[in-house]
Amino acid sequence: MAEPLLEARGVTKHYGRVLALDGADFTVYPGEVVAMIGDNGAGKSTLVKTLSGAIRPDEGDILVEGKPVRMNSPLDARAHGVETVYQDLALAPDLDAAANLHLGRELYRPPAFLRILNRGAMRDRAITAFAELGVNLPDVSAPVGALSGGQRQSVAVARAVLYASKVIFLDEPTAALGVVQRERVLDMIRRVRDRGISVVLISHNMPEVLAVADRVEVMRMGHRVAVFKARGTTVDQLVGAMTGALEVTGALQAVAGEDFRTSSPPNGSGGGPAADASAGSAS
């Protein structure tokens, strides 16, 4: 197994008396789509924000290519090649697709200190970026607010791909999309992976997860409880791991297809042993 590209080890985060992350682990390998799943309140969003620099953990380590790093802000994450696309997409609806692609990273005509936007260069760069990802927009100069939900999602993903060199987090990228638009977004995720950029998919849609992911890591009660290879895994097995119903070691062995281990949550809580189906796991 290759060295992890991005890794969280024993990450803990408190909000007052609420324990949002309880020694959470997470691993991303080069050139893969790994899904992070879990029920509401499992700690997914908090872990994603920790790995993308939006919040600071109380304890634990974050490693990039095996080296400990500090993610004190999203700028730190970007410096390490990590980009995040949240559910709200963070697009400016009155600006066109090309301007949104360069939001906060605008290109200027020389001399740069005059701050005159080089709209032609940004437009050409946007057209190239969209073409590489198979994104079809009717007009890159049209306001993003006039685009469909799927097209807006494509603009947000394309912006992340343009600047990410290692990992992209996608938070529920298909939640508000129709069937056709969902398929287009999933196809774009595969294209991103094929370019050598790892994708972390956060989703509640289990069939969608199994269709596009290479591995699935399951969060429950603030920590990772299972890791599956997507191939050969069923929706029932994922749901069982999410809810704690899948705790029979024989069943886990069948899921993993190889050795497995069980472990208690870091603080000894969690209502029973947490199972780690270790196929493809770096636990």
C-alpha positions in Angstrom: 0.0 0.0 0.0 1.3 3.5 -0.9 2.0 6.1 1.7 -1.1 8.1 2.6 -1.4 11.4 0.9 -3.4 13.0 3.7 -4.0 11.5 7.1 -5.7 12.3 10.4 -4.6 10.5 13.5 -6.4 10.7 16.8 -8.1 14.0 16.1 -10.2 15.3 19.0 -12.5 18.4 19.0 -14.7 19.7 21.8 -17.4 22.3 21.6 -17.9 23.0 25.3 -19.0 19.7 26.8 -19.9 18.3 23.4 -17.3 15.9 22.0 -17.6 16.3 18.2 -14.5 14.3 17.4 -13.3 11.5 19.6 -9.8 10.4 18.5 -10.9 10.4 14.8 -8.7 8.8 12.1 -9.0 9.3 8.4 -6.8 8.3 5.5 -6.6 9.4 1.8 -4.3 7.6 -0.6 -3.0 9.0 -3.9 -5.3 8.8 -6.9 -8.4 7.4 -5.2 -12.0 8.4 -4.5 -12.6 7.7 -0.8 -16.0 8.2 0.7 -16.6 9.5 4.2 -20.0 8.4 5.5 -21.9 8.5 8.7 -25.2 9.5 10.2 -26.0 13.0 11.2 -23.8 14.0 14.2 -21.2 11.4 13.4 -18.5 14.0 13.1 -18.0 14.1 9.3 -18.4 17.9 8.9 -16.1 18.7 11.8 -13.4 16.3 10.5 -13.6 17.8 7.0 -13.3 21.3 8.4 -10.4 20.2 10.5 -8.6 18.7 7.5 -9.3 21.7 5.4 -8.1 24.2 7.9 -11.5 25.8 8.8 -11.2 24.7 12.5 -8.3 23.7 14.7 -8.4 20.4 16.6 -7.9 20.2 20.3 -5.7 17.1 20.0 -4.3 14.8 17.3 -2.1 15.0 14.2 -2.6 15.8 10.6 -0.1 14.5 8.1 0.5 15.3 4.5 2.6 12.7 2.7 3.7 11.3 6.0 4.9 14.7 7.5 3.0 16.4 10.3 1.5 19.7 9.3 -0.6 22.5 10.9 -3.8 23.4 9.2 -4.4 26.7 11.0 -6.5 28.2 8.1 -7.9 27.3 4.7 -4.9 29.1 3.2 -2.6 26.5 5.0 -4.7 23.7 3.5 -4.4 25.3 0.0 -0.7 25.6 0.4 -0.6 21.8 0.9 -2.7 21.2 -2.2 -6.0 20.6 -0.4 -9.2 22.3 -1.6 -12.8 21.9 -0.4 -16.2 22.3 -2.0 -18.9 22.8 0.6 -22.6 22.4 0.0 -23.2 26.1 -0.4 -20.6 26.1 -3.2 -19.3 29.6 -2.2 -20.1 31.0 -5.7 -20.9 34.6 -6.5 -24.2 34.4 -8.4 -23.9 37.7 -10.2 -20.4 36.9 -11.6 -19.8 34.7 -14.6 -18.3 31.2 -14.6 -14.8 32.5 -15.5 -14.8 35.1 -12.7 -16.0 32.5 -10.2 -13.3 30.1 -11.3 -10.7 32.8 -10.3 -12.5 34.2 -7.3 -9.8 35.5 -4.9 -7.2 34.4 -7.5 -7.9 36.9 -10.2 -5.5 37.4 -13.2 -4.4 41.0 -13.9 -3.1 42.8 -16.9 0.5 44.2 -16.5 1.4 46.2 -14.7 -0.3 44.2 -11.9 -0.3 47.0 -9.4 -3.0 48.8 -11.5 -5.4 45.8 -10.7 -7.0 45.7 -14.1 -8.6 42.3 -14.6 -7.4 40.3 -17.5 -10.8 38.9 -18.4 -9.7 37.4 -21.7 -7.0 35.3 -20.0 -9.4 34.2 -17.2 -12.1 33.3 -19.8 -9.6 31.2 -21.9 -8.3 29.5 -18.8 -11.9 28.7 -17.7 -12.8 27.2 -21.1 -9.8 24.9 -20.9 -10.5 23.9 -17.4 -14.1 23.1 -18.1 -13.2 21.1 -21.3 -10.7 19.0 -19.4 -13.4 18.0 -17.0 -16.1 17.4 -19.6 -18.2 20.4 -18.3 -20.6 21.8 -20.9 -21.7 25.4 -20.1 -23.9 27.3 -22.6 -21.9 30.4 -22.1 -19.0 30.9 -19.7 -19.8 34.7 -19.7 -23.3 34.1 -18.3 -23.9 34.8 -14.6 -23.6 31.7 -12.4 -27.0 32.4 -10.9 -28.6 31.7 -14.3 -27.0 28.2 -14.5 -28.7 24.9 -13.4 -27.8 23.3 -10.1 -25.6 20.7 -11.8 -23.8 23.4 -13.8 -23.1 25.5 -10.7 -21.7 22.4 -8.9 -19.5 21.8 -11.9 -18.1 25.3 -11.7 -17.3 24.9 -8.0 -15.6 21.5 -8.6 -13.7 22.9 -11.6 -12.4 25.8 -9.4 -11.2 23.3 -6.8 -9.5 21.1 -9.4 -7.8 24.1 -11.0 -5.9 24.8 -7.7 -5.7 21.5 -5.9 -2.6 19.4 -6.4 -3.4 16.6 -3.9 -6.9 16.3 -2.4 -10.4 17.7 -3.0 -13.2 17.4 -0.4 -16.7 17.3 -1.9 -19.4 17.8 0.7 -22.7 16.3 -0.6 -22.1 17.4 -4.2 -25.2 15.8 -5.6 -27.7 16.5 -2.7 -29.9 18.9 -4.6 -29.5 17.5 -8.2 -31.6 15.5 -10.5 -30.7 12.1 -11.9 -29.0 13.3 -15.1 -27.1 16.0 -13.2 -26.0 13.6 -10.6 -24.5 11.3 -13.2 -22.6 14.2 -14.7 -21.1 15.1 -11.4 -20.1 11.5 -10.6 -18.5 11.3 -14.0 -16.6 14.5 -13.3 -15.4 13.0 -10.0 -14.0 10.0 -11.9 -12.2 12.4 -14.3 -10.7 14.3 -11.4 -9.4 11.0 -9.9 -8.0 10.0 -13.3 -6.0 13.2 -13.3 -4.2 11.9 -10.2 -6.0 14.1 -7.7 -7.6 12.3 -4.7 -11.3 13.0 -4.0 -13.0 12.7 -0.6 -16.7 12.3 -1.1 -19.0 13.1 1.8 -22.4 11.7 1.0 -25.6 10.1 2.5 -26.4 8.5 -0.8 -25.1 4.9 -0.4 -25.7 3.6 -4.0 -23.9 6.7 -5.3 -21.0 6.1 -2.9 -20.5 2.5 -4.0 -20.8 3.6 -7.7 -17.9 6.0 -7.6 -15.7 5.3 -4.5 -12.7 3.0 -4.3 -12.9 2.9 -0.5 -15.4 3.9 2.2 -14.5 5.0 5.7 -17.4 5.0 8.2 -17.7 7.6 11.0 -19.9 7.0 14.1 -19.9 9.0 17.4 -16.9 11.1 16.5 -14.5 8.4 15.3 -13.8 6.0 12.4 -15.5 2.6 13.0 -15.0 0.8 9.7 -13.2 0.9 6.4 -14.4 -1.0 3.4 -13.3 -1.6 -0.2 -16.3 -0.4 -2.3 -16.1 -3.4 -4.6 -18.1 -6.2 -3.2 -19.7 -4.1 -0.4 -23.4 -3.7 -0.1 -25.6 -0.8 1.1 -26.8 -2.9 4.0 -23.3 -3.4 5.2 -22.5 0.3 5.1 -25.7 1.2 6.9 -25.0 -1.5 9.5 -21.6 0.0 10.2 -23.1 3.5 10.4 -25.7 2.5 12.9 -23.7 0.1 14.9 -25.8 -2.9 13.9 -22.9 -4.6 12.0 -20.8 -5.8 14.9 -20.5 -9.6 14.2 -16.9 -10.4 13.4 -17.8 -13.1 10.9 -19.8 -10.7 8.9 -17.0 -8.2 8.9 -14.5 -10.9 7.8 -16.8 -11.6 4.9 -16.9 -7.9 4.0 -13.2 -7.4 4.2 -12.2 -10.6 2.4 -9.1 -10.7 4.6 -8.0 -10.0 8.2 -9.9 -7.7 10.4 -9.7 -6.3 13.9 -12.0 -4.8 16.4 -11.3 -2.0 18.8 -13.0 0.2 21.4 -13.5 3.9 20.8 -10.6 6.0 22.2 -12.5 7.0 25.3 -14.1 3.6 25.8 -17.6 4.9 24.9 -19.7 4.3 21.9 -22.0 1.5 22.9 -19.9 -1.5 21.9 -16.8 -2.4 19.9 -16.1 -0.5 16.8 -15.3 -2.7 13.8 -12.6 -1.9 11.3 -12.9 -3.9 8.1 -9.3 -3.4 7.2 -9.3 -4.0 3.5 -7.4 -1.0 2.2 -7.2 0.5 5.7 -4.3 2.3 7.1 -5.4 1.9 10.7 
